[in-house]
Amino acid sequence: MLFPESRLFLTPLKEQLVIKGQGESREEAAAILQIVKSAMSKYFADDLPCADPTAPAEQLENFIVNLIHVETVSVSLKVQAV
């Protein structure tokens, strides 16, 4: 398993792919999106809706809906000078 701490769901919705769920970090969410974009462009390039077939990157940006939530953790420290 590449990302064991992330919980994501991929849902086709009309002519888009919705990625929704909880990511472990921003870096992990970006890596997941890159994997999905790579797979989409490799396997479904002919089927993706696009007005201009010479612009696959823009095509994927419009096709994939990123709803990945990354929770940030804040830490407060109380410092006492002695």
C-alpha positions as MATLAB code, in Angstrom:
seq = 'MLFPESRLFLTPLKEQLVIKGQGESREEAAAILQIVKSAMSKYFADDLPCADPTAPAEQLENFIVNLIHVETVSVSLKVQAV';
ca = [
       0.000    0.000    0.000;
       1.512    3.324   -1.047;
      -0.400    5.650    1.285;
      -1.679    3.665    4.287;
      -2.689    6.723    6.338;
      -4.789    8.328    3.603;
      -8.435    7.406    3.096;
      -9.677    8.421   -0.338;
     -12.616    7.636   -2.566;
     -12.655    8.035   -6.341;
     -16.117    8.617   -7.762;
     -17.007    9.152  -11.422;
     -19.523   11.972  -11.756;
     -20.794   12.710  -15.264;
     -17.653   13.736  -17.168;
     -15.449   14.213  -14.100;
     -13.605   12.132  -11.523;
     -14.084   13.263   -7.920;
     -11.306   12.442   -5.438;
     -12.597   12.887   -1.903;
     -11.277   11.950    1.522;
      -8.549   12.511    4.083;
      -4.889   12.860    3.105;
      -2.012   12.422    5.547;
      -0.071   15.466    4.305;
       0.009   17.989    1.476;
       2.934   16.155   -0.089;
       1.059   12.858    0.025;
      -2.083   14.433   -1.455;
       0.009   15.931   -4.280;
       1.632   12.547   -4.943;
      -1.781   10.850   -5.041;
      -3.093   13.441   -7.510;
      -0.020   12.952   -9.692;
      -0.574    9.175   -9.756;
      -4.244    9.602  -10.677;
      -3.429   12.150  -13.407;
      -0.746    9.877  -14.812;
      -3.093    6.896  -14.895;
      -5.901    8.940  -16.423;
      -3.702   10.341  -19.182;
      -2.179    6.938  -19.921;
      -5.307    4.782  -19.983;
      -8.194    7.112  -20.779;
      -6.717    9.906  -22.922;
      -8.943    9.082  -25.902;
     -12.105    9.123  -23.763;
     -11.529   12.298  -21.738;
     -13.726   15.261  -22.673;
     -11.682   18.099  -24.121;
     -12.145   20.749  -26.767;
      -8.430   20.764  -27.606;
      -6.774   17.316  -27.729;
      -3.311   18.936  -27.782;
      -3.773   20.198  -24.189;
      -3.849   17.037  -22.011;
      -2.653   18.758  -18.810;
      -5.439   21.336  -18.943;
      -7.849   18.575  -19.872;
      -7.002   16.615  -16.712;
      -7.234   19.707  -14.502;
     -10.829   20.153  -15.627;
     -11.607   16.441  -15.419;
     -10.339   15.736  -11.866;
     -12.142   17.358   -8.930;
      -9.803   17.467   -5.916;
     -11.707   17.287   -2.626;
      -8.827   15.850   -0.596;
      -8.795   17.285    2.909;
      -5.446   17.479    4.709;
      -5.709   18.047    8.424;
      -3.053   20.272    9.885;
      -1.849   19.810   13.423;
      -0.964   22.821   15.533;
       1.211   22.595   18.582;
       1.255   25.277   21.262;
       4.174   25.541   23.606;
       4.230   27.499   26.801;
       7.741   28.740   27.509;
       8.731   30.005   30.922;
      12.022   31.879   31.303;
      13.926   31.073   34.468;
];
